[in-house]
Amino acid sequence: MVESFLPRVFVMVFGYAYPAYECYKTLENNKPDIQQLVFWCQYWILVAMLTVLERIGDALFAWLPIYCEAKLALLIYLWSSKVKGTSYLYNHFFRNFVSQHELEIDSKTLEFRVKTGDIANYCCQKALSYGHKGVSEIFQYVSSHSESQPRRDQKQGQCTERVIASGQSEAEATDQRTRESKFEDKPTESVTSSGNGMPIPPNRKRWLRKFMRRCVRGN
């Protein structure tokens, strides 16, 4: 763990932090040295390309025991003033390769920028259309909900009035049925009229019925 951590720390310090400080001193000098500025520009170009290639190298060669040490040695070789590794690699390898494929790289870069701009424009238009549609749907939902709310309240009020009215009518009907049942439960005395229009009491009526039955039996 420590063996793999220390080389990475050295790479960050001697490959990025120290060259950045030296580049800062060159820029802040009262009379900047043009050769030094060119040197550091070439250095950072090579470091950028190595950083891109490092992603592939880490996947393929990270298992090697001296892989991190080799990267550290290469970075020190690039900025060392004695060896001048940056000038050598830049002038003999990088410049020749890029100059041979410069037109192709420029065309591919321009094509990529145009396609990227078209895709970004298309995505922005779609996002705006979806956003506009979503906002309009939200406003429609809110407006319909606000309009339907008074109608619901009115319907609920009418239903409540109907329930109250039906409850009162049912209560009145129940009260009337109760009164009728009480009236029917009371024994009613049947009253008939005699020949002269005088009412016949119930007791007298029973006696007359018994008398008529005896007369019929006697006959």
Sequence and secondary structure as in RCSB ss.txt:
>XXXX:A:sequence
MVESFLPRVFVMVFGYAYPAYECYKTLENNKPDIQQLVFWCQYWILVAMLTVLERIGDALFAWLPIYCEAKLALL
IYLWSSKVKGTSYLYNHFFRNFVSQHELEIDSKTLEFRVKTGDIANYCCQKALSYGHKGVSEIFQYVSSHSESQP
RRDQKQGQCTERVIASGQSEAEATDQRTRESKFEDKPTESVTSSGNGMPIPPNRKRWLRKFMRRCVRGN
>XXXX:A:secstr
 HHHHHHHHHHHIIIIIHHHHHHHHHHTSSS  HHHHHHHHHHHHHHHHHHHHHHHHHHHHTTSTTHHHHHHHHH
HHHH TTT HHHHHIIIIIHHHHHHTHHHHHHHHHHHHHHHHHHHHHHHHHHHHHHHHHHHHHHHHHHHHHHHHH
HHHHHHHHHHHHHHHHHHHHHHHHHHHHHHHHHHHS     EE TTS EE HHHHHHHHHHHHHHHHH 
